[in-house]
């Protein structure tokens, strides 16, 4: 019987259906830990008995693949596959599958929540009131402001709709989407540097560069409109976090709200932990019961297809 090694603690947390899909197909689900992702040593140990992997943010390297001689498919319990060496998997004839669209609404809603909270200092006010204070913190209204959306796929398009509902003007930059398509989805197309100069708030919805170079380095962060707000619910590697902390400290940037970081969990000395006007959350934008059920079922179904010798429906290229 084939074995499916599951390393992500959130798999099927809110629905039994993904477990049922694997069990009904005889795909032998195995989850060594339920409270956290597997450390590398344990991942390598258990990979030896895996015919399929269902992973979260675990780095799936050639070393992991070589430790799994029976491996036939790698499934990302989510959308972005940047933590998986897709080229190495393809070289070993191992398909990589994911769950596109499964968490789009969850992430878009959360992103707008981050924007609202950062704009009006909701988390700061809560902490102060809980500690016995009663501050009156001022922040701008969103109506009439410009929201720059970098990456205009499913999430970016949903976010543009939320922005319009609040009376904001959405700008969008995405080199892979035509200007006509951007306009058709209710946003104004813009070059990256023009967007950064115009936007009162900027939200990131694009994968990181494979080289590891931040899209928003110090120069681009400094080129943002004075007082602008940065929201990142995509990937930590998109932002030079030390530069961001510096520009928040200097007052050039108005606020930042981040749900994704280059190192997770945040180390004790991370520069953003002490930065002013900053909201930090634990990479939980996709954590809704609805998204959890959808992504679990999608990847489980594709794992079963591959193990049965069929083509998956959602293969990463």
C-alpha positions in Angstrom: 0.0 0.0 0.0 1.4 3.4 -0.9 2.2 5.9 1.9 1.4 9.6 1.9 3.7 11.5 4.2 2.0 14.7 5.5 4.3 17.3 7.0 2.0 20.3 7.4 0.1 20.5 10.7 -2.8 22.3 9.1 -3.7 19.5 6.6 -7.4 18.7 6.9 -7.7 20.6 10.2 -11.3 21.7 9.4 -12.6 18.8 7.3 -12.3 15.1 7.3 -12.8 14.9 3.6 -9.1 15.1 2.6 -8.3 12.2 5.0 -11.2 10.2 3.5 -9.9 10.8 -0.1 -6.5 9.3 0.8 -7.9 6.5 2.9 -10.5 5.4 0.4 -7.8 5.2 -2.3 -5.5 3.2 0.0 -2.9 6.0 0.1 -1.8 5.3 3.7 -1.7 8.8 5.2 1.1 9.3 7.7 1.5 12.5 9.8 4.4 12.1 12.3 3.6 15.4 14.1 0.3 17.2 14.4 1.5 20.3 16.1 4.3 21.6 13.8 6.1 21.0 10.5 8.7 18.3 10.6 12.3 19.3 11.3 14.6 18.5 8.5 16.1 15.4 10.1 12.7 13.9 10.7 11.6 14.8 7.2 14.6 13.0 5.7 14.0 10.0 8.0 10.3 9.6 7.1 10.8 10.4 3.4 12.3 7.0 2.9 8.9 5.4 3.2 6.9 8.0 1.3 5.3 7.4 -2.1 3.7 10.9 -1.9 4.5 14.1 0.1 2.0 16.7 1.2 3.9 19.7 2.5 3.4 23.2 3.7 6.3 25.6 4.0 8.9 22.8 4.3 11.9 23.3 1.9 11.7 20.3 -0.4 15.3 20.1 -1.8 17.0 17.5 -4.0 18.4 16.0 -0.8 14.8 15.3 0.4 13.9 13.8 -3.0 16.9 11.6 -3.0 16.0 10.4 0.5 12.7 9.2 -0.9 13.4 6.5 -3.5 9.7 5.6 -3.8 8.5 9.2 -4.2 6.0 9.7 -7.1 4.4 13.0 -6.3 4.9 16.2 -4.2 1.9 18.2 -3.2 1.9 21.7 -1.8 -0.9 22.2 0.7 -1.4 25.7 -0.7 -0.7 27.7 -3.8 3.0 28.9 -4.0 5.6 26.3 -4.7 8.6 28.4 -4.2 9.7 26.2 -1.3 9.9 23.2 -3.6 12.7 22.7 -6.1 10.3 22.1 -9.0 13.1 21.7 -11.5 14.8 19.0 -9.4 11.5 17.2 -9.1 10.9 17.3 -12.8 14.4 16.0 -13.5 13.4 13.0 -11.3 10.1 12.7 -13.1 8.2 13.6 -10.0 5.2 15.9 -10.6 4.6 18.8 -8.2 0.9 19.7 -7.6 -0.7 22.5 -5.7 -4.2 24.0 -5.0 -4.5 27.1 -7.1 -7.4 29.4 -6.1 -8.2 27.5 -3.0 -7.2 30.2 -0.6 -7.6 33.3 -2.8 -10.6 34.8 -1.0 -9.2 34.0 2.4 -5.9 35.8 1.6 -7.6 38.8 -0.1 -10.0 39.3 2.8 -7.1 39.0 5.3 -5.0 41.4 3.3 -7.7 44.0 3.4 -8.0 43.4 7.1 -4.3 44.1 7.5 -4.7 47.3 5.6 -7.6 48.5 7.7 -5.8 47.6 10.9 -2.5 49.2 9.9 -4.3 52.4 8.7 -6.2 52.9 11.9 -3.8 51.4 14.4 -6.3 48.8 15.7 -3.7 46.4 17.2 -1.9 49.3 18.9 -5.1 50.6 20.4 -6.1 47.1 21.6 -2.8 46.6 23.3 -3.0 50.0 25.0 -6.6 49.5 26.2 -5.8 46.0 27.5 -2.9 47.4 29.5 -5.2 50.1 31.1 -4.7 53.0 28.6 -7.3 54.8 26.5 -5.5 56.4 23.6 -7.2 58.3 20.7 -5.2 57.3 17.7 -5.7 59.0 14.4 -5.4 57.4 11.0 -6.5 58.3 7.5 -9.7 57.1 5.8 -9.2 54.8 2.9 -11.8 56.5 0.7 -10.1 58.5 -2.1 -6.7 56.9 -1.5 -4.8 54.9 -4.1 -4.0 51.2 -3.5 -1.1 49.8 -5.4 -1.4 46.0 -6.1 1.8 44.2 -7.1 0.8 40.9 -8.7 -2.7 40.8 -10.3 -3.8 37.2 -10.2 -6.8 35.9 -8.3 -5.9 37.5 -5.0 -5.0 40.8 -6.5 -8.2 41.0 -8.5 -10.3 40.3 -5.5 -8.4 42.9 -3.5 -9.1 45.5 -6.3 -12.8 44.8 -5.8 -12.6 45.3 -2.1 -10.6 48.5 -2.6 -13.2 49.9 -5.0 -16.0 49.1 -2.5 -14.2 51.4 0.0 -13.8 54.2 -2.6 -10.1 53.6 -3.3 -8.4 53.8 -6.7 -6.6 50.5 -7.5 -3.4 50.5 -9.5 -2.0 47.2 -10.6 1.5 46.0 -11.7 1.9 42.6 -13.2 4.2 42.0 -16.2 2.3 38.8 -17.0 -1.1 40.4 -17.3 -2.1 42.6 -20.2 -3.1 46.2 -19.6 -6.5 45.3 -21.1 -7.0 42.5 -18.6 -6.0 44.8 -15.7 -8.6 47.3 -16.8 -11.2 44.7 -17.3 -10.8 43.7 -13.6 -11.3 47.3 -12.4 -7.7 48.5 -11.9 -5.4 51.0 -13.7 -2.2 49.4 -15.1 1.0 50.9 -13.9 4.7 50.3 -14.1 6.3 49.3 -10.8 8.2 52.5 -10.1 5.2 54.6 -11.0 2.9 52.6 -8.7 5.3 52.9 -5.8 5.5 56.7 -6.3 1.7 57.1 -6.5 0.2 54.6 -4.1 -0.9 55.5 -0.6 -0.8 51.8 0.3 1.0 49.0 -1.5 0.1 45.3 -1.3 2.2 42.4 -2.5 0.7 39.4 -4.3 3.5 37.9 -6.4 6.1 35.1 -5.9 9.6 36.0 -4.9 12.5 36.1 -7.3 14.3 32.7 -7.4 17.6 34.5 -6.9 16.4 35.7 -3.4 16.7 39.3 -4.4 13.9 41.3 -2.7 11.5 43.0 -5.1 11.2 45.9 -2.7 14.8 46.7 -1.8 16.0 49.7 0.1 15.9 52.0 -3.0 12.3 51.0 -3.9 11.0 51.2 -0.4 12.6 54.7 -0.1 10.9 55.6 -3.4 7.4 54.9 -2.0 5.2 57.9 -1.3 6.0 59.5 2.1 3.6 58.1 4.7 2.6 55.1 2.6 1.6 51.8 4.1 3.1 48.5 3.0 1.1 45.2 3.3 2.7 41.8 2.6 0.6 38.6 2.9 2.5 36.9 0.1 6.2 35.9 0.8 8.8 37.3 3.1 11.5 37.3 0.4 9.8 40.1 -1.4 10.9 42.8 1.0 14.2 43.9 2.4 13.0 43.7 6.0 15.9 45.5 7.6 15.4 48.4 5.1 11.7 48.4 5.9 12.4 48.7 9.6 14.8 51.6 9.0 12.3 53.5 6.9 9.5 53.0 9.4 11.9 54.2 12.1 12.7 57.3 10.1 9.1 58.1 9.6 9.3 57.9 5.8 6.8 55.0 5.7 3.5 55.4 7.6 3.0 51.8 8.6 3.5 48.2 7.6 1.4 45.1 8.1 3.1 41.7 7.3 2.0 38.1 7.5 5.0 36.6 5.7 8.7 36.9 6.5 12.1 35.7 5.2 12.6 33.7 8.4 9.7 32.0 10.2 9.0 32.1 13.1 10.6 35.5 13.6 14.0 35.3 15.4 14.2 37.3 18.6 16.5 39.9 17.0 14.4 40.5 13.9 14.5 44.2 13.1 10.7 44.4 12.5 9.9 43.2 16.0 10.9 46.6 17.4 9.8 48.8 14.4 7.2 51.4 15.1 3.7 51.4 13.5 4.1 47.7 12.5 1.6 44.9 12.6 3.1 41.4 12.5 1.0 38.2 12.1 2.0 34.5 11.9 1.6 33.7 8.2 -2.1 32.9 8.7 -3.8 34.7 5.8 -4.9 31.4 4.3 -6.2 30.0 7.6 -10.0 29.8 7.1 -12.0 26.6 7.4 -13.2 27.1 3.9 -9.7 27.4 2.4 -8.4 24.6 4.5 -11.0 22.2 3.3 -10.7 23.2 -0.4 -6.9 23.0 -0.5 -6.8 19.7 1.4 -9.3 18.1 -0.9 -7.6 19.4 -4.1 -4.1 18.2 -3.2 -5.4 14.8 -1.9 -7.3 14.2 -5.1 -4.3 15.0 -7.2 -2.1 12.7 -5.1 -4.5 9.9 -5.6 -4.6 10.6 -9.4 -0.8 10.4 -9.7 -0.5 7.3 -7.5 -3.2 5.6 -9.8 -1.1 6.4 -12.9 -3.2 9.4 -14.0 -2.4 13.0 -14.9 -2.9 15.5 -12.0 -5.3 18.4 -12.6 -3.2 21.1 -10.9 0.4 20.5 -11.8 3.0 23.2 -11.1 5.3 23.9 -14.1 
